[in-house]
C-alpha cells in the first residue's frame, strides 16, 4: 500500500500559525513572546525552517500549549507506556529503548528527537523510578515480560518520583541481570558532583536536557547499539535505527 509523504515542517508550521491566529496575535507578537526573530517565526509557519528543540519548547510556551499539542499526529501511542514512530512496522532486530522520564514535555521532546532522526525503534516510557525497576526486572504489572525482550538502552532522568534516578542506576548496575545494560543519564545539571556520582555508579554516558538528536547520537554511537546508515539509507534521507 502506498503511503503519502508528509511534509512535517509544513505541518508543524500550520499548527503554529493556526494557534497564533486563534490567540489573535501577530507574528511579531509571537516572536517577542518566544524570544525569537520575526523572520524565524515566518519561516517556521511557511514550513521553510528546521526548528530546533529549544525553539519548539519556546514556541509551545509562547502559544500557551504543550509541546505535544504541536505534534498531534507525529507520535502514535500504540498502548500504555509504548510509543512507536508513526507509520513504521516493528522490526524484531531493533533494540528496544526504555525512557524513564516523569516530565511530559521532556518525553515529547525526546520522542520527537527519535522521530526527526527517523528511528524505527520501539520506545517504552515509564514515569517514575519504581516503574522503571519493575519493568527492567519483570515485576508487578510487567511480570509477564521476558528479560530477553530488552530493553537494550535506558534513557534515565535523575529527578524521578518514588525512586530517584541515581538509585535506579545503582540497582541496574549492581544486579548481574542488568549490569551490562547501557544507561544514558538525562540531567538538567552539569554539576561535577552529579557527573562524578553517575560515573561512580556505572553510567555509560550522560547528556543534558532537552534531548535532541545530535546529543543523543553523540553518546549512543557504539557498535551493537547504533547502526550506521548504509549508502541506501543515506540516499533515503538517513533512516537510521538502533540495533
Backbone as a ProteinNet text record, in pm:
[ID]
protein_1_A
[PRIMARY]
XXXXXXXXXXXXXXXXXXXXXXXXXXXXXXXXXXXXXXXXXXXXXXXXXXXXXXXXXXXXXXXXXXXXXXXXXXXXXXXXXXXXXXXXXXXXXXXXXXXXXXXXXXXXXXXXXXXXXXXXXXXXXXXXXXXXXXXXXXXXXXXXXXXXXXXXXXXXXXXXXXXXXXXXXXXXXXXXXXXXXXXXXXXXXXXXXXXXXXXXXXXXXXXXXXXXXXXXXXXXXXXXXXXXXXXXXXXXXXXXXXX
[TERTIARY]
84.7	0	88	61.1	140.6	106.1	209.9	192.1	225.5	134.5	157.6	268.6	356.3	465.9	413.2	448.2	401.6	516.8	492.8	591.7	576.5	662.4	647.8	669.1	761.3	786.3	663.8	599.7	479.9	364.9	356.7	251.3	270.4	393.6	425	394.1	434.6	410.6	262.9	182.1	37.6	-20.8	25.4	-23.2	13.6	138.2	182.5	98.3	78.7	2.2	-142.7	-204.6	-344.1	-360.6	-265.9	-275	-251.4	-157	-131	-255.5	-318.3	-440.8	-551.4	-559.4	-660.5	-641	-514.7	-484.4	-500.5	-508.8	-525.2	-400.1	-283.1	-157.2	-85.7	0.8	76.2	203.4	270.7	399.9	498.7	492.3	581.8	556.2	428.8	394.2	446.5	426.8	472.8	623.9	691.7	837.9	887.1	821.2	861.4	835.6	719.4	686.4	785.8	826.4	912.9	1061.2	1091.8	1230.6	1299.5	1227.9	1280.1	1266.9	1341.9	1332	1204.2	1142.5	1018.1	1034.5	1147.6	1168.3	1179.5	1229.7	1236.5	1095.8	1007.8	869.1	800.1	825.4	767.2	811.6	940.9	993.2	930.9	913.2	851.3	711	633.8	495.2	485.1	585.6	586.1	639.8	689.9	748.9	886	955.1	1084.6	1200.2	1174.9	1278.6	1288.1	1410.5	1433	1436.7	1337.2	1320.2	1394.5	1474.6	1545.8	1448.5	1487.1	1400.4	1382.9	1488.9	1476.5	1371.8	1371	1273.2	1132	1119.8	989.2	932.7	1017.5	973	933.5	1010	978.6	845.5	824.3	700.2	579.5	595.1	485	446.8	547.2	521.1	454.6	506.1	450.8	307.7	276.4	142.2	48.3	102.4	22.9	-36	43.1	2.4	120.7	96	204.4	281.2	401.9	480.5	405	339.3	266.3	158.6	96.4	-11.7	37.6	168.7	225.3	245.6	236.5	257.2	142.7	21.2	-94.7	-92.5	-20.2	-20.3	120.2	220.8	357.4	394.7	350.8	385	257.1	244.6	126.4	154.1	63.4	76	-2.5	69.2	4.7	-65.4	-6.7	-66.6	0.5	-51	5.9	156	229.8	374.5	456.2	396.4	473.1	449.6	557.5	545.3	621.8	561.5	630	629.9	732.2	732.4	617.2	537.6	417.9	451.9	377.8	391.2	495.6	573.7	676.3	624.5	666.3	631.8	743.9	707.4	803.7	901.8	1030.6	1137.4	1195.6	1187.4	1231.2	1380.5	1457.4	1600.5	1634.8	1537.4	1564.4	1570.5	1661.8	1679.7	1566	1506.1	1407.7	1477.6	1412.5	1466	1367.6	1418.3	1335.7	1365.6	1264.5	1276.7	1211.3	1291.7	1242.2	1238.8	1121	1106.5	965.9	956.9	826.1	768.4	850.7	804	744.4	614	551	615	654.4	716.3	850.6	929.2	1058.1	1039.3	933.9	902.5	875	791.4	756.4	877.1	962.5	1082.1	1175.2	1190.9	1278.8	1221.7	1091.1	1029	1037.3	1025	1034.6	1176.9	1278	1416.4	1435.1	1375.2	1379	1305.9	1191.3	1111.9	1189.2	1250.9	1325	1443.1	1499.9	1613.2	1568.6	1436.4	1377.7	1412.3	1420.3	1437.6	1309.6	1325	1210.2	1195.3	1276	1275.8	1151.3	1116.9	1008	1062.9	998.1	1041.2	935	975.5	886.4	906.5	798.2	806	748.5	825.6	775.1	800.2	717.9	714.6	779.4	828.2	893.3	994.7	1078.6	1185.5	1137.3	1029.2	976.7	925.6	856.1	806.6	921.8	1028.7	1144.9	1205.1	1219.2	1276.5	1182.3	1052.3	956.5	965.5	979.5	988.9	1115.7	1227.5	1355.7	1365.3	1306	1316.8	1188.9	1099.7	980.3	895.3	862.9	784.1	652.1	561.6	437.2	358.5	313.5	232.9	314.1	448	534.4	582.6	517.4	563	552.9	470.5	456.4	568	648.8	761	868.9	950.5	1065.7	1192.3	1291.1	1414.8	1478.7	1463.2	1524.1	1460.8	1345	1276.6	1341.8	1442.9	1509.1	1454.2	1482	1542.6	1694.7	1755.6	1899.9	1963.5	1879.5	1927	1826.4	1876.6	1790.9	1829.7	1731.4	1749.9	1688	1771.4	1729.5	1739.7	1624.1	1623.1	1664.5	1722.4	1766.5	1658.7	1581.7	1481.3	1347.9	1338.6	1220.4	1143.3	1010.4	933.4	951.4	915.1	917.8	1060.5	1136.7	1278.1	1358.7	1458.3	1532.1	1622.4	1665	1741	1873.9	1941.4	2069.7	2052.2	1944.7	1919	1880.5	1803.4	1769.8	1897.2	1985.3	2112.8	2193.7	2200.5	2277.2	2224.6	2092.3	2034.2	2052.8	2045.3	2068.3	2208.4	2307.1	2446.9	2490.7	2416.2	2453.7	2399.8	2302	2240.1	2301.5	2344.4	2413	2322.7	2190.5	2097.1	2095.3	2128.4	2118.8	2248	2353.8	2477.5	2539.1	2511.9	2567.4	2478.3	2363.6	2268.1	2325.1	2314.5	2367.3	2269.9	2320.8	2237.5	2293.7	2208.8	2242.8	2161.1	2229.3	2163	2123.3	1998.6	1947.3	1941.5	2001.3	2005.3	1998.6	1942.8	1941.9	2065.9	2142.4	2256.5	2388	2486.7	2622.4	2717.2	2661.8	2744.6	2840.7	2966	3069.7	3035.6	2971.8	2937.7	2838.1	2739.5	2638.6	2702.6	2786.8	2854.6	2943.7	3017.3	3107.6	3029.8	2913.6	2833.1	2775.6	2734	2685.1	2795.9	2914.9	3028.3	3060.4	3057.1	3088.6	2989.2	2863.9	2759.9	2756.2	2832.9	2844	2767.4	2723.3	2654.6	2746.7	2691.9	2773.8	2801.9	2708.5	2725.8	2609.3	2615.9	2505	2494.3	2373.8	2350.8	2257.5	2270	2185.6	2052.5	1947.2	1815.6	1801.8	1717.7	1631.5	1711	1664	1733.1	1709.2	1815	1798.2	1881.4	1865.5	1928.6	2080.4	2137.9	2282.8	2338.8	2278.1	2325.3	2307.4	2192.8	2166.4	2263.3	2285.1	2370.7	2515.3	2559.4	2698.1	2731.4	2631.9	2659.7	2612.5	2544.4	2494	2555.2	2649.5	2711.7	2815.8	2772.3	2856.9	2815.5	2910.6	2870.5	2786.1	2691.7	2590.4	2478.9	2492.3	2384.8	2328.6	2416	2369.6	2414.4	2320.5	2351.3	2380.8	2503.2	2535.2	2457.3	2423.7	2343.1	2422.3	2356.2	2416.8	2406.4	2471.6	2459.8	2314.9	2239.7	2098.2	2023.2	2058.3	1995	2020	2144.9	2180.5	2098.3	2079.1	2000.2	1854.1	1809.9	1670	1656.7	1742.5	1734.4	1762.5	1864.4	1914.5	1810.7	1755.8	1665	1753.3	1785.4	1876.7	1796.5	1862	1793.8	1893.7	1850.8	1930	1916.2	2029.6	2027.2	2118.4
-119.4	0	124.1	215.3	337.3	427.8	491.7	581.9	722.3	815.1	952.5	1015.1	1086.6	1153.7	1279.1	1295.3	1408.5	1507.2	1634.5	1738.7	1784.6	1733.4	1759.8	1907	1972.7	2113.6	2198.6	2171.7	2247.7	2216.1	2090.5	2051.6	2121.4	2125.2	2194.1	2343	2403.7	2545.2	2579.6	2489.7	2511.6	2513	2420.7	2416.3	2545	2591.2	2715	2833.2	2843.8	2956.6	2955	2835.7	2826.2	2863.8	2819.6	2852.8	3002	3060.2	3204.5	3283.2	3240.8	3307.8	3295.3	3177.8	3154.6	3249.3	3276.8	3367.8	3513.8	3539.8	3676.6	3760.4	3697.8	3770.9	3767.3	3864	3873	3789	3774.7	3706.6	3781.6	3914.3	3994.9	3966.9	3957.2	3927.4	3790.2	3692.1	3557.3	3553.1	3623.1	3626.8	3686.8	3793	3857.1	3764.9	3701.1	3609.2	3493.5	3442.7	3324.7	3359.7	3489.5	3534.5	3481.4	3494.2	3453.2	3569.5	3565.1	3670.6	3651.8	3762.8	3752.9	3672.6	3690.4	3615	3465.2	3429.8	3288.7	3232	3307.4	3264.2	3253.7	3351.8	3349.2	3224.9	3192.9	3074	2946.2	2943.1	2825.9	2804.6	2912.1	2900	2862.9	2898.6	2861.9	2721.1	2659.1	2526.7	2529.9	2643.5	2661.1	2659.6	2615.5	2621.1	2488.6	2438.3	2324.2	2377.1	2344.5	2404.7	2323	2391.2	2323.7	2287.4	2190.2	2150.6	2263.2	2344.3	2457.3	2555.9	2580.2	2672.1	2614.2	2483	2418.8	2444.1	2426.9	2450	2596.1	2688.5	2831.3	2863.8	2807.3	2833.1	2777.2	2658.1	2598.7	2687.4	2736.9	2824	2954.1	3012.6	3139	3122.4	3004.4	2977.1	2921.5	2906.4	2863	2723.6	2635.7	2496.7	2407.4	2278.9	2185.1	2154.9	2104	2061.9	1955.2	1864.8	1756.1	1809.2	1921.6	1976.4	2027.5	2053.5	2097.7	1981.2	1858.9	1739.7	1641.6	1679.4	1595.5	1458.1	1440.4	1310.4	1257.6	1319.4	1278.7	1144.9	1125.7	1002.5	931.2	806.2	729.1	648.2	650.9	569.3	441.3	330.5	205.1	139.7	152.4	100.4	174.3	163.5	239.9	218.5	328.8	328.1	284.5	272.2	233.4	333.2	382.6	474.7	418.8	431.9	390.9	506.8	512.5	612.9	583.4	685.3	665.6	609.9	506.1	453.6	345.5	315.4	213.3	81.3	-28.3	-160.5	-208.3	-285.6	-335.7	-432	-410.2	-497.5	-565	-695.2	-765.6	-750.2	-709.5	-691.1	-557.1	-468.7	-336.8	-341.2	-261.5	-254.9	-175.3	-230.2	-154.7	-52.2	62.3	169.7	195	204.9	241.2	385.9	471.2	611.2	628.1	668	687.2	837.1	895.3	1041.3	1075.9	1164.7	1198.8	1327.6	1406.8	1533.4	1509.6	1533.9	1505.4	1580.4	1706.6	1783	1723.5	1679.5	1617.5	1484.9	1412.6	1287.9	1318.2	1419.9	1453.4	1502.9	1582.5	1631.3	1516	1420.4	1306.6	1218	1190.9	1110.3	1180.3	1312.7	1386.8	1382.7	1381.6	1368.2	1235.7	1127.9	999.3	1007.4	1075	1086.3	1160	1271.1	1350.3	1271.5	1186	1105.1	982	964.4	853.5	717.4	712.9	585.4	503.9	374.2	284.9	203.6	234.1	156.6	180.4	79.5	92.4	154.9	257.9	327.1	305.8	245	224.6	340.2	397.5	512.2	474.2	497.3	485.3	617.6	648.5	783.7	797.6	688.5	700.1	588.1	602.2	506.1	367.3	359.8	229.1	152.4	222.4	158	113.3	192.1	154.8	23.5	9.9	-113.5	-231.8	-208.5	-315.8	-361.9	-267.3	-301.7	-382.4	-334.9	-400	-538.2	-555.6	-682.9	-767.4	-725.3	-803.7	-833.7	-725.5	-740.1	-664.5	-689.1	-614.4	-628.1	-515.1	-521.1	-564.1	-570.1	-614.9	-758.9	-832.2	-967.8	-1064.1	-1031.1	-1118.2	-1097.3	-994.4	-969.5	-1075.3	-1091.5	-1179.3	-1094	-1122.3	-1043.4	-1032.9	-1137.8	-1137.7	-1034.4	-982.1	-883.8	-746.1	-729.4	-599.5	-523.7	-395.6	-309.8	-328	-265.8	-269.9	-133.5	-33.7	101.8	169.7	234.4	308.6	455.6	542.3	686.5	723.6	762.5	773.3	915.7	973.6	1102.4	1081.8	1184.6	1172.1	1214.5	1316	1369.7	1298.5	1180.6	1095.9	1083	1067.9	1039.1	893.5	866.9	733.8	685.6	661.2	622.5	709.8	781.8	875.3	803.3	877.2	818.6	758.8	821	767	629.6	612.6	483	379	420.9	329.8	285.5	379.8	348.1	251.2	276.5	188.8	46.3	29.8	-104.1	-173.2	-97.6	-156.7	-214.5	-134.7	-175.8	-276.8	-284.9	-377.7	-518.2	-531.4	-661.5	-725.8	-849.9	-916.4	-933.2	-932.1	-945	-821.1	-706.8	-580.1	-499.5	-554.8	-477.2	-437	-513.2	-482.1	-387	-355	-269	-128.5	-73.9	59.6	164.2	254.1	356.2	494.4	576.9	715.6	803.3	879.6	963.8	1096.6	1137.5	1266.1	1359.9	1476.4	1566.7	1711.8	1795.4	1939.5	2003.7	1925.1	1979.3	1932	2021.9	1985.3	1987.8	1981.3	1985.5	1867	1896.9	1793.6	1680.1	1712.9	1609.1	1509.2	1562	1473.9	1385.3	1445.9	1369.4	1262.7	1300.1	1205.3	1089	1118	1011.6	919.1	976.5	892.7	801	856	774.7	665.1	700	601.9	486.9	519.3	416.4	335	378	297.6	346.1	474	527.3	520.8	483.6	473.7	611.5	702.4	839.4	922.1	1052.2	1137	1253.2	1308.1	1423.7	1520.3	1646.7	1749.9	1757	1783.9	1804.3	1950.6	1982.3	1889.7	1806.9	1685	1592.1	1631	1632	1642.6	1533.1	1515.2	1402.1	1410	1531	1542.8	1494.4	1539.5	1497	1347.5	1297.3	1155	1070.4	1106.9	1026.8	1030.4	1143.1	1154.1	1054.4	1017.5	927.7	785.7	759.3	624.9	559.4	627	564.7	464.5	343.4	233.2	111.2	27.8	-92	-180.4	-247.2	-330.8	-249	-116	-31.7	57.8	116.4	211.2	163.1	151.4	103.9	222.5	229.5	335.5	317.5	426.9	416	356.3	274.1	223.7	330.7	306.5	401	418.7	307.4	316.5	401.2	386	466.5	614.5	648	787.4	845.2	764.7	812.5	830.2	760.5	772.6	860.6	961.9	1063.8	1007.4	925.2	880.7	810.6	702.2	622.1	533.2	582.7	510.2	429.1	330.2	250.1	201	198.9	137.9	-13	-80.4	-226.4	-286.8
0	0	0	-89.8	-96.1	21.1	78.3	190.6	146.2	166.4	124.6	207.1	142	209.7	278	404.8	482.5	499.5	468.2	490.6	634.8	722.3	864.5	897.9	826.4	855.1	824.1	712.2	676.7	772.1	810.8	903.9	1038	1085.7	1210.8	1198.1	1085.6	1062.9	1061.8	1005.8	1002.4	1142.7	1226.9	1365.3	1438.2	1419.5	1484.2	1436.8	1305.5	1250.6	1298.1	1297.3	1339	1485.8	1569.5	1712.2	1734.3	1660	1671.8	1632.5	1523.9	1478.2	1581.9	1642.7	1745.7	1864.4	1897.2	2007.8	1968.3	1836.8	1789.3	1801.2	1783.3	1792.3	1658.3	1635.6	1510.7	1520.1	1405.2	1406.2	1493.1	1491	1575.3	1723.4	1760.6	1899.4	1940.6	1852.9	1883.6	1896.5	1805	1809.4	1940.9	1985	2110.8	2229.3	2229	2338.4	2346.8	2229.3	2223.8	2223.3	2225	2219.1	2093	1980.6	1850.9	1753.2	1644.1	1543.8	1462.6	1418.6	1343.4	1215.6	1145.6	1021.4	1048.8	1167.6	1206.8	1219.6	1288.1	1304.5	1168.9	1081.6	948.1	871.7	880.7	812.9	869.1	1001.5	1064.3	1010.1	1004.4	960.3	812.4	734.1	592.3	569.8	675.9	662.1	598.7	613.2	548.4	647.6	769.4	871.7	945.3	964.2	1051.7	1195.4	1272	1403.9	1509.4	1591.2	1698.9	1810.1	1892.5	2002.2	2103.5	2121.6	2212.2	2161.1	2030.3	1972.5	1979	1964.3	1977.8	2116.8	2218.2	2355.3	2375.6	2318.2	2329.6	2262.7	2144.2	2071.8	2146.2	2202.4	2277.6	2395.8	2467.5	2581	2536.5	2428.3	2378.8	2328.4	2276.2	2224	2331.1	2452.6	2568.1	2548.2	2488.6	2471.3	2503.8	2518.9	2546	2418.5	2435.4	2319.5	2241.5	2314.8	2248.8	2155.2	2192.4	2110.4	1976.1	1964.9	1837.7	1741.7	1793.2	1711.4	1735.1	1698.2	1729.9	1666.9	1556.5	1488.7	1464.2	1524.4	1494	1556	1682.6	1751.3	1789.5	1751.1	1784.2	1909.4	2003	2122.6	2099.8	2083.5	2048.1	2165.6	2285.3	2406.9	2521.2	2644.2	2754.1	2766.5	2782.1	2805.4	2685.6	2567	2449.4	2337.6	2279.8	2167.1	2049.3	1928.9	1807.5	1711	1627.7	1522.2	1428.3	1400.7	1319.6	1182.7	1142.7	1007.3	991.7	1097.1	1086	1141.1	1081.3	1130.8	1221.4	1320.5	1417.3	1352.2	1374.9	1329.4	1452.8	1459	1579.6	1606.1	1505.7	1524.9	1588	1599.4	1653.2	1805.4	1860.5	2004	2067.4	2174	2250	2338.3	2353.5	2436.4	2549.6	2671.8	2786.6	2823.1	2813.2	2851.4	2987.9	3086.8	3223.2	3249	3241.1	3247.5	3297.2	3396.9	3451.9	3394.6	3326.3	3270.3	3131.2	3112.3	2982.2	2866.1	2888.9	2780.3	2740.7	2840.6	2808.6	2736.9	2771.6	2699.9	2553.2	2528.2	2391.1	2312.6	2376.3	2307.6	2270.7	2362.5	2335.5	2225.3	2231.1	2126.2	1991.7	1994.7	1868.2	1813.5	1903.1	1857.5	1784.5	1837.5	1768.8	1635.5	1636.1	1513.4	1405.4	1440.7	1342.7	1286.8	1370.5	1325.1	1248.1	1235.9	1161.9	1223	1357.1	1424.5	1411.2	1389.6	1382.1	1510	1609.8	1733.3	1817.3	1895.1	1990.6	2118.1	2165.5	2286.4	2393.8	2503.9	2616.9	2713.9	2764.3	2853.9	2989.9	3096.2	3232.7	3303	3402.5	3458.4	3595.1	3655	3785.9	3803.2	3906.7	3927.6	3963.9	4041.9	4080.4	3958.6	3868.7	3747.1	3658.5	3655	3574.5	3623.3	3755	3809.6	3790.1	3805	3779.1	3634.5	3543.7	3401.4	3374.4	3425.6	3397.8	3460.1	3578.8	3648.3	3637	3544.1	3510.9	3634.2	3708.2	3829.6	3815.6	3910.4	3914.1	3784.4	3730	3607.8	3487.1	3503.6	3394.2	3414.6	3502.7	3535	3417.1	3318.8	3201.4	3100	3119.8	3028.5	3046.7	2943.4	2949.5	2946.1	3030.3	3029.7	2891.9	2811	2677.4	2584.7	2623.1	2539.5	2546.3	2629.9	2641.9	2760.3	2768	2665.8	2659.5	2561.3	2547.3	2569.3	2585.1	2613.2	2704.5	2810.4	2902.6	2899.1	2876	2890.1	3024.1	3119.2	3258.8	3311.3	3345.8	3413.1	3558.3	3619.6	3758.5	3857	3821.8	3914.4	3894.6	3955.1	3937.9	4068.9	4060.3	4181.3	4224	4348.8	4412	4438.3	4333.8	4349.2	4255	4306.7	4221.4	4122.9	4021.8	3913	3954.3	4050.1	4095.8	4160	4235.4	4298.2	4192.1	4091.8	3981.5	3911.4	3884.1	3819.2	3903.6	4033.8	4122.8	4117.1	4121.7	4121.2	3986.7	3879.1	3746.7	3737.6	3777	3762.1	3867.9	3978.6	4085.3	4062.3	3977	3952.3	3828.7	3840.4	3729.1	3607.4	3628.4	3516.3	3428.2	3485.3	3411.7	3412.1	3469.2	3484.9	3351.4	3245.5	3112.7	3034	3088.7	3019.3	3004.6	2884.2	2857.4	2911.3	2996.9	3059.8	3027.1	2967.6	2938	3032.1	3115.4	3214.7	3151.6	3176.3	3130	3249.3	3237.4	3352.2	3308.4	3393.7	3371.7	3431.8	3507.1	3580.8	3521.3	3521.2	3480	3599	3721.6	3841.1	3843.4	3878.8	3878	3973.1	4086.6	4183.2	4126.1	4050.6	3989.8	3885.1	3800.6	3695.9	3757.5	3861.7	3927.9	3988.2	4048.3	4108.3	4001.3	3889.5	3778.8	3728.6	3714.2	3669.6	3770.5	3899	4003.3	4003	3976.1	3976.3	3847.7	3746.1	3625.1	3504.9	3506.6	3388.8	3268.4	3155.5	3034.9	2976.3	2994	2947.2	2999.4	2976.3	3018	2921	2910.4	2825.1	2896.7	2861.4	2920.4	2846.7	2921.1	2860.8	2819.2	2721.5	2646.9	2547.2	2523.1	2434.3	2289.8	2210.1	2065.3	2000.9	1869.9	1803.4	1807.7	1792.1	1794.9	1928.3	2037.6	2169.3	2188.9	2147	2163.8	2082.8	1957.1	1870.7	1916.3	1974.2	2018.5	2128.2	2208.8	2319.9	2294.9	2183.1	2157	2034.9	1968.8	1852.5	1900.7	1923.4	1966.1	1886.1	1846.4	1772.5	1863.8	1806.7	1870.6	1932.5	1934.2	1986	1877.6	1796.5	1695.3	1558.6	1467	1332.8	1242.7	1190.6	1097.4	969	900.8	779.6	664.6	586.4	464.8	357.2	243	132.2	91.8	93.5	58	159.7	290.5	393.5	370.1	331.7	308.7	194.9	90.1	-23	14.8	120.1	162	286.5	293.9	399.7	538	550.3	680.1	765.3	717.9	801	887.2	1007	1096	1196.8	1256.8	1358.6	1463.1	1588	1692.5	1680.3	1682.7	1673.1	1778.5
[MASK]
+++++++++++++++++++++++++++++++++++++++++++++++++++++++++++++++++++++++++++++++++++++++++++++++++++++++++++++++++++++++++++++++++++++++++++++++++++++++++++++++++++++++++++++++++++++++++++++++++++++++++++++++++++++++++++++++++++++++++++++++++++

